[in-house]
């Protein structure tokens, strides 16, 4: 097995032209001549999904999946619970993508927007027998369907790929698009965004799936990669909302407890953090479909006077904007003051029922009125998970309380989430 090298690149965050002042060294990185686009799994064509899963199987055959599990496990305590989290996992996911593209140059790692599956995560299309397989079997917890249905892992020992849904045959409620939109709009610093994402949807997915995903060799599970592409998408969108200020913004503490800086070396490498903080340069030649789509959207940074056509916000966004002004001011500062950017709004028209390969030919069902005023509270992270992730207990519990407060306010306003069926 030939080692392709640990890929660390720089990335362009927006299709808009911005005037940035890169930190010393960043100006030496060369702009990409070809930028691939990462799409949500439900926006892929059947051919695109087949190409991706074929490359994943090839990487497994050549032991790359075991390698990434080993690598992540070896340095786990330094890349979680601190400001290394987002920048390191961005680099890790890009490295994985470059490995897959060695098998099929047409492949880009898709992202899985797990938030829209928050009501019944176990029913997500990602867990179907035709895709990445479902829960582990009784007793063995072995996944027996989908792409990894016959996998035998060699790290940390010889075993089948394992999943053990935390609710038995189900997975408790995750964090909703409404809450992640709150995180995106209320986070004014990198440290706030990192904590808001890592301690919510990131942890909920890992813990809810259980098995190998509830370990530090979690890259063994192919869901890890589409999940972390989604985490990186949220980071990239947050940066693109205000690229001049946020592209190279980093604060909070690094793994050593010292203040994080753009010159902080990514764990296990000689690469400073700034090399992965802007998409489209060096080896980080990718962007996201959401960032592409934001151009020309009425909620984007593009001024109305420069737009030829103003699109109306989708019905999901319109629903949340009907909340009382006090609720909007508390949880959605951008909605409240009328300056929202499409990239800090996770109220997407995708639904949990949208299949992979639908090519837009799918009519979503209507949300169930029985859930009006009954938005569910997401499950909490366990003490064991918090310890394993090197997370701050107070930071986690504060976030969970904020989610409870938001849902209480929504339910009091008789709000119906467009993702409850």
Buried (B, 14 or more C-beta within 10 A) or exposed (E): EEEEEBBBBBBBBBBBEBEBEBBEEBEEBEEBEEBBBBBBBBBBEEEBBEBBBBBBBBBBEBBBBBBBBBBBBEBBBBBBBBBBBBBBBBBBBBBBBBBBBBBEEEBBBBBBBBBBBBBBBBBBBBBBEBBBBBBBBEEEBBBBBBBBBBBEBBBBEEBBBBBBBBBEEBBBBBBBBBBBBBBBBBBEEBBBBBBBBBBBBBBBBBBBBBBBBBBBBBBBBBBBBBBBBBBBBBBBBBBBBBBEEBBBBBEBBBBEEEEBBBEBBBBEEEBBBBBBBBBBBBBBBBBBBBBEEBBBBBBBBBEEEEBEEEEEBBEBBEBBBEBEEEBBEBBBBBBBEEEBBBBBBBBBEBBBBBBBBBEEEEEBEEBEEEBBEBBBBBBBBEEEBBEBBBBBEEBBBEBBEBBEEBBEBBBEEEBBBBBBB
